[in-house]
Amino acid sequence: MSVPNSIQDYSVLIIDDEPHIGTVLVQLFELEGIKAFAATDPKGIAKLLDRDWAGVVISDVNMPQLDGISLMQQIREQDADLPVVLLTGFGDIAMAVNALKQGAYDFLEKPFNNEHMLDVVKRALDKRSLTLENRKLKKELESHNVPGPRILGHSVGIQRMRHIIDQVIDTPADVLIEGETGTGKELVARYLHDHSNRNQANFVAINCGAIPENLIESELFGAEAGAFTGVDKLRIGKFEYANGGTLFLDEIESTPLSLQVKLLRVLEDRKVERLGSNKSIHLDIRVIAATKVDLKSLCDTGQFRQDLLYRLNLVTVPIPPLRDRREDIPLLFLHFARMASARYHKALIALNAEQNAILTSHDWPGNVRELRNLAERYVLLGGEAAFAGTLGNAPSLHTSMSLLQRVEFFERVLIEEALSHNKGSIKLTMEQLELPRKTLYDKMRKYDLDRKQYINADE
């Protein structure tokens, strides 16, 4: 049999000069829902396999046109991570050890056990899938490899946020960033500054909730020497220090009501007076405020001035919580893990399928900060220690659960992710998961999954 023009539709490619071997293996795999193709001529095979092929090669060792070891070397020149399983009817221990040293995924003797063959190939396919996913994430990280802070992710919420930022990045308009604790509000503020035409001037950040009420006014506006007890020299305030650049007011909801009136006046007039001075300092400044609460609700209860809210929220940038952007979690985790790997001089080991499932199933109450913390522990302590007991809302992953329950949990997660990625397309989901249509429908019915809820989910 000749090799097809494209191997992308197949998950296993079998090369054996004995046609009946290929026929038997194709039937074995297709009964398991794995698409396979068999060829008898190994010449030209390596050039057919590109680095994006999500499959496995099974090759006989003893073939007249090209032996399996040589074919494997050609394949590894194309992609050293592509799994190659070697078969032989004349094997010995020395040959097997040599093949494995040269990069073979496994080495099996004929006649082979069908169950063992299936197990080897399924493990190889899982490894290949993780390899390609890691490459995809690394490529995306590299695409964001620009100076300054980066906003990583491709979820709908992040795309909308980027669109808003791009519209106003070089304008003097003040911005209000809304987001839960740990979503990265200061990172977004720094991104706005560093990618704007103000990036040569100062970015000044102040946490309004971390400064005592009796000191915050002088911190913001500055003070002349002798303005009040304890001030024996000129103090430059944050507004003045940020002149020409950006002032970031984090936890703006914590600003005392008495200060909110003065803050509003500075924002309106673009002038500031140091405490103890009658001289106004003109400001060319962008103010970015951030809040983790609903400021409108605080206005309703009299805890925040409505006129100040209207002045601050000329442009509002909402940051979605991590639980609403699950497709970004693997990319963010890899980014943080790579940073930790470089910082701590530790090797970075790829996540396994179970760990990936844990990441995407957790609700992340601590958002990106919690994810970054986990990534650093993973690099420092390893997967078992990092994941053990840290993600409290994943009870189905506990060792007290039965094997069947854990398998069903991961199976459901994989199907949900595939439906979401393919926007409810059954055909594309079948191809991604390599499942027959009836099997996919049966599993969707079992887990009460409706394709309609994933249609146009990104619009």
N, C-alpha and C positions, 0 to 999 in steps of 0.2 A: 504494500500500500504506500502511496506517495503521501508526503506531508501536506496538509492543507495550507492555503496561502496565509491564513491567520490562525494562530493557536489560541487567541484571546478567549474564545468561547469554551475552551477546554481547561479542566483543572489538572489533568494528568496526561502526560505524553509518554507513551511506551515505545521503546525501540528494541526490537529483537528480530534477528534474521529468521527465526522460526515463527511463521504466521500464526500457528495455533496458540502460542503463548500469548501473543497480543490479543487474540480473540477472547481467550479465557479471562484475561485481566480486564478488558473493556467491559465484558458482561458482569464481572465481579463488582467493579466500581459503579456501573450504572444501576445495579440493583440497590446500591446504597445512595443513589441520587447524585453521584459524582460523575461529571461528564469526562470521558476519557477518549483518547485517540491513539491508535497503534500504527506504527510504521516499521518497515523492515530494513530501510536504508538509512544509516546514520549520517551520511554525507549531507552537509548543508544545514543540519539541525541547529547547531549553535547559533548561526546567523539569524535564525528565525525567532529566537527567544530574546525578547527585549527585557529591559530592567523593570518594566511595569507588569510583567506577566505574573499573575497570582497563582502559579501552578508548581507542579513537581514533575521531575523527569525520572522515569524508571528505564534503565538501560542494561542490556545483556553485556557481559564482559567480553565473551569470545564471539566476535563477528568478523567475517572475512574482509569487509570493506574498510572498517575502522573499529578498533577495539574499544570497549566501553571506558577504559581508563583514559585513553586519548580523547574520547568524546567528552568525558567529564572535564578534562583540562581545558578543552576549547570552550565549554560552557562557562567554566569558572573565570575565564578571561573576559567573557561578556558580563558576567555577574557572579562574583564569588559567593554571594549569599543564596543563590538558587539551589534548593535541595536536590541532590541526585542520589537515587537509590540504585545500587548495582546488584545484578543477578548473575549467578553463574552455576553451571552444572558440574564444574570441576574445581570447586573452591578448596582452599586450605587456609589454615590459620594465618600463615605468613602473608598470603594474598589479601586476606580480609584486613589485617592490621595495616598493610601498606596502603590499601584503598582508603581506609579511614584517615590515615595520616595525610593523604593527599587531598582530603576534603569531602569524601563521600558522606552523605547523611547516614546511610546504613548499607549493610552488605548482607544479602540473603542468598541462600542456596536453593537450587531447584532439586526436587519439587518443594515448593514453598507451602506453608500453611496459610489458608485464605484469611483466617481471623488475624493472624500475625501481620500479614501483608496490609490488611485494612488499617490495623492499628498504627503501623509505621507510616503509612501514607497520610492518615488523618493528622497525626502529630506533625508531620512535615508541612502539611497545608496550614496548620495553625501557626507554625513558626514562620512560614512565608508571609502569612497575613500580617503578623506583628511586625515583621521586617519592613514591609511596604508601608504600613501605617506610620512607623517611626520615620521612614524616609520622607513621607508626605509632611509630617509635622516639622521635621528639620528644614525642609525646603520652604515651608511657610514662615518659619522663624527667620530664615535668611532673607526672605523677601521684605521683612520688617527691619532689616539690619541697617538702620539709619541712626545718625547721632541723636542723642537726647532720649527721653522716655518714649516708649512705644505702647500703642494700644493694640493688643493682640486679640484676634478672634474674627470669626466670619459669621456669627449668628445674626439674626435679623435685628435684635436690639442694639448690638454693637455697630452694625452697619448704619442704622438710623442715627446713632449717636455721632459717629464719624461725619455723617452728612451735615448735621447741625454745626459741628465744630468747623468743618471746612468752609461753611457759609460765613462764619463770623471771625475767623482766626486772625485776620489782619485789620479788623475794625476796632474802634475804641469802645465798643458796646460792653457794658458790664454783663456778667454772666452769673447765673445761679446754678450750681451743680447739686442735684438731688440724688441721694443713694444711701443704702443701708450701711451700717458699720462694716468696714473691711472691703468695700467694693472698689476702692481705688480713687477716691475723690481728689486727693492731692496729686496723684499721678496724672489725672485728666487736666488739672489746673496747670501743672508743669508742662504738659504736652501743649496746651494752648499758648503758653508763654514761649517755650523753646522753638516752636514752629511758626511763630509770628514775627512780624517786623520789629518787635520789641525785644528780641532775644539777646541783644547786646547790653541791655540795661538789667537792673536787678529784678529778681523774683524774690519777693519777701512773703514769708508765710507766718501767720500767727493763729494760734488756737484760742479762740475767744473763751472757751470753757476752762482753759488751763491757767489763766491769769487772774489773780485776786481782783475783785471789783474795784478796790481802791487804787489799783495800779494800771488797769487796762487803759484808762483815758490817756495817761502820760505815755504808755507804750505805743498807742496809736498816733497821737498828735504831737508828742514830744513835749519838752518843758525847758523853760529858761532856768538858769542857775538861780536858786533861791525861790523858785515858784511855790514850793511847799517844803515842809520839813523833810530832810533827807536828800534833797536835790541840791548838791553843792557845785554842780557844773552843768553845762548845756547838754541836754539829752535830745538826740535826733529821733523823732517818732517814725513809726513804720510807714506812714503815708509819705513822709518826706524822703525817707531812704529809698522807697520804691519809685520815686518820681522818674518818669520816662519809661518805666517798666510795668510790673504787675504786682498788685497786692492781693494775697490770698487770705481770706477770712474764713477759717474753718470753724465749724460748729457755731455758725452765726446765730443760731437759736439761743445760745447761752449769753448773748450780749444783754447787759442790764437795760431795762426800759429807759432809765435816766440817760444812758449813753446813746440809745437808738436815735433820739432827737438830734444830737450833735452829729452822729454818723450820717444821718439823712442830709443834713445841711452841707456837709463836706462833699457828699456825692452829688448833690444838686449844683453847688457853686464851683466845684473843682478847686477849692481853696482850703487851706488848713492854717490854723493859728496854734502855735505852741502855747502850752499853759504858761501864764505869766507874761505873755506878749500880746501886743495889739497889731502886730504886723502879719498880714496875710501872705502865705506862700502859694503861688499858683502851681497847680498840679496838672501834669500830662500823664495820666495814669489809667490803667485798666484795673478794675476791681472784680475779682472773682470770689464769690461767697459760696459756701458749701453747707449743706444741712443733711442730717440723717432723719429728720422728722418732717411732718407735714406743717409747713409754716402757716398755711391757711387756717388749719385747726387752732394753732396758737393765736392767730389773730382773732378768731371767734371767741376765745376765752380771755382775751385781753392781755396775753403774755408776749405778744409781738405786734409792733406797729404795722398797720395795714399799708400806710403810705411808704414805709421803708420796704416792705415786700414788693410793692409795685415798682419801686425804683430798682430793686435788685433783680427782679425776674424779667427784665427786658428780653433776655434770652435764657431759657431754661434748658439745661442739659441733664436728662435723666440717665443714670447708670443702672442697667438692669442687674438684679441680684444673680449670683452664679447659678442658682437653681433654675433660672429662666433662660440660661444660655449654656445648657449642658454640652452642646456640641463643641464648645470652646475649651472644655475642661482638659482633654488630653493635651492640647497645644500649650495651654498655660502651665500644666504640670511639667511638661518636658522643658519649657523655658526656665522655670524655677529650679528644676533638678539640674539642668546644665549649668546654671549660675552657681548652685551649691557645689557641684562637682569641681568647678574651677576654683572656687573659694577654699574648699577644704582639701583639695588635691586627692579626691576620691574618684574611683572609676564609676561611671554611670551605667547601670544595668537596666535593660529594657523591662518594662512592666509585663507581667504575664496576663493572660485573658481574665483570670479571676480578679486581679487587682484593677484592671481597666473597668470591669463591671462594677466594682465597689465605687470607683471614682464617679462614674456616671449615674449611680443610683442614690448616692448620698445627697441630702438637701443643703448642705453647706451653710449652716446658720452664720458662720464666721466669714462667709464669702471668700474672696480671693486671698485675704490674709490667712484664713484657715488652710486653704489649698497650698499656699506657699510654705506654711509651717510644716505640713505633711511632706511636701517635696524635699525639704531640707532634712527632715528626720529620715526619710527614705534613703537619701544619699549617705547620711552619717551612720545609720544603724542597720540598714537593709530592710527589705520588704516585710519580712515576718514581724519584726519589732515595730516598724513604723505603722503598719496597718492593724496590729492587734489591739482591739478594744478602743480604737480612736474614733471610729465613725459610728456613733451610737444609734443611728436610725437604720442600720442594716442588719436587723436581727436574723434575717434569713441566711446570713453568712456565718453565723455562729456555729461552732463545732457541735452544738447540741442538736442542730438540725440534721435530718437524715440526708443521705447522699442524693436521694431522689428530689427532695425539696430544693437542695442547692442547685442541682442540674436544671430544674424547672425555672428557678429564679433567673439564672444566667441565660437560659433559652429565651425567656420572655424579654429580657433586656436587649438581647441581640436582635430579636424580631422587631421590637419597638424602634430601635435605632435605625434599622434598615428601612422600615416603613417611613420614618421621618426623613431620612436622607433622600429617599426616592419619591417623596411627596405622595405616598399612597399607591404608587404604581406596583401592582402585583407582579408584572413581568420583570421589572427591574429588581424588585425585592427577591424574587425567585432566583434570578441570576446571581445577585450578590451573595445570597445565603446558600446557593447551589442546592435548592430544594425543589422537588417536583411540585406542581401546582396544587394537587390534592393534599399533599403533606403540609404545605404552607397554610392552606385554608383550614385544615384540621387543627393545626396548632393555634391559629388565630381564634378559632372558635373556642378552643380549650382555655385560652387566656383572655377571652372576651375583648379582643382587639378589633376595632372597626377601621378599615382603610380610609373611610370618609373623613375621619378627624385629622388625617395627615395630608389631605389634598390641599394644595396651595397654602401649606402651613407657613411658608416663608414670605407670603405676600401681605 
